[in-house]
Amino acid sequence: MVCQEELVPEIPVSWLLSPGQRVVGVVEPAVNRMRCELLEVPSLAAHYPKGSLALGLVTSLNTTSAEVMLYPGMTFALAVGAISTNEMDTVEDLLSPGEAVVVRVGRDAGRVQLTMLDIDDDEPVIPAPVLVAEGTPWLEFGRNLNPAPDEPAPAPDLGGSTELMPAISKVRRGTALRDTQLALESARAEIMTLREERLRLSSNTPDSTAIRTQAAVDGEALARLGTELGRVERRNQQLTEQVAHLNEQLARLRRKRRPLRAGEGRQSASPAFLTANEQVQHDLYLAWVERVPATEKEAHPLGEYRFGDEFAASLNLLPVDKKQKALKAVVDLLSALPGALRARDAHVLRTSPAGDAPPVTRAGGSETCWRLSVELGVEAARRLHYWKCSDGVIELSRVVVHEDFKP
């Protein structure tokens, strides 16, 4: 046995160990226990660079704030204003105790600050640390701790509707799972009682006809209960999987709803400039204002840049949501935000897909074309092409789909 209270008391053993996993530790035969070795986890700053996305576990909440655990025993406050900009929202509307959520890890004067605003679904999330040797990350998205039994479950397909939360059907999945587990325990207890009674009678008078008859009857009952136990166990497994699936759907819906609610009341403005480049320059500045925290603007201003002949046109052809993603990618590039830029996998554009193909260059080889991710994990994901020019200026070339390798 490996006991939860001797490993990581706050976390279920099933989150740290799995069937078939190799474990290392000290065995105590007298009490039939094993004390597993815990790894020394890296510091929070080393594991989660500033601006990176992390998984956190909601440990408690009220109307105005929540406590989110990034490491076992290490929690940080998350205010309602860091979840939604809608003044009518409360934390209890948006989060649930025991829910695994994605947060952005920031720092202000050395203090950790968490936010859930301005997080795209396609941004990479740094895995939670591994706590047990040869184990897996202690926290996974979609695997929640003690999900609320009456939490509403989402409809399977909302077709992009903004009326998201009212469409969630209310399924009492927790109650069904509890009832099934109680039936499972009852069947197991009844089987154990029958076995003990059968053993007692057989040992007292093994040759008695009455006992043999009773044993046959008990055997039939035992077989029936065994069949019922198998059925209940299968149903229990189905409900457990359904709960995990519904929790994952609900978490995805909440993530979709947060940016929608944050944008409520905003109206898209008509172009206010005579040329497309002037309008894009203005939009880029606004994206920088929103993307870079006030405490970091001095350290991360927009660097020198210029627009290529096709950049504004390629940007303006995008839907509004993808245009905003592209502007964020440009901000990460020009302001050199370390964590965000690293996640976008910037690399040189090559003349062919071969890894050893020469890079795309111009001006006699003095200027090289580069490429970074605007989106990840979606069909026709966008990429940003740009030139590193010999005068130190970044020239923004085009926003393209993943399969487009033209500079």
Summary of the structure (lengths in Angstrom):
residues: 407
radius of gyration: 28.7
end to end distance: 59.7
largest distance: 105.0
contacts: 1106
relative contact order: 0.09
helix: 40%
strand: 20%
